[in-house]
Amino acid sequence: MKPKNSTYRSLNTYTKLMRASEAVTSRVHRFLSASKLTISQFGVLEALHHKGSLCQRDIAAKILKSTGNITLVIDNLERHGLVRRERNDDDRRYFTVHLTQAGSKLITGVFADVEAAIVSEMAALTENEQELLGSLCKKLGLKGGGE
């Protein structure tokens, strides 16, 4: 058996983390294809649903996407009548994005399915394991932020 040095352990752990993440994400997001939403579109609708109207920059930060990418995603959502942009009167470069009634109805239904799928996936872990995993993921995520 190969000794587990620091490099081997790091690579092995990273591979397991990525495989688990991809597997869980794939199973949870199967509900998005039925609603014809991309993961980014779902993220925008979900952010607006839970946080209320936001500017595009804040939406991008919430779902970890570039502002350029968010513009395209919002263009597509707007074309389908799921969101609307409102220009700020004081700064015409600034837009606030709002859910439409159709967008609110869609995300409410889709989110319920996604939420149930997440709860089902996490049931593979005990409550203590879920807390530990959450804590470890937060620690790992903050490492790059210098905190």
Residue, then its C-alpha position, 0 to 999 in steps of 0.5 A: m500500500k502506498p504511503k499517504n504523503s501530504t501531496y497524495r492526501s491532498l490530491n486524493t481528498y480534492t478528487k473525492l470532493m470534486r466527484a462528490s460535488e459533481a454527483v450531488t449537483s447532477r442529481v439535484h439539478r435534474f429538476l432544472s432541465a424539466s423547467k428549461l433553466t440553466i444552473s446560472q438562470f436558476g441561481v439568478l431567480e433563486a437569489l431574487h426570490h430569496k433576497g428581493s430585487l438586486c442590481q446585476r453586480d450583486i447578483a453576480a457576486k451572490i452566484l459567483k459569476s462574472t458581471g459579463n456572464i450575468t448580463l447574458v443570463i439576465d438578457n435570456l431571463e428577460r426575453h422569457g418574461l421571468v425578470r425585468r430590469e429597471r434603470n436607476d434615474d440617478d445613475r443610468r448605468y445602474f439597473t435593478v433586476h426584479l422577478t416578474q409574476a411568471g418568474s416568481k411562480l416558476i422559481t417557487g415551484v422549481f425551488a421546492d423540488v430542488e430543496a427536497a432533492i438537497v434534503s434527500e441528498m444530505a440525508a446520507l449524512t447524520e446531522n453531526e456529519q452535515e454540520l462538520l461537512g459545512s464547517l470544513c467546506k467553509k474553512l476550505g472556502l475561506k482559505g483563499g480569502g485570507e481569513 
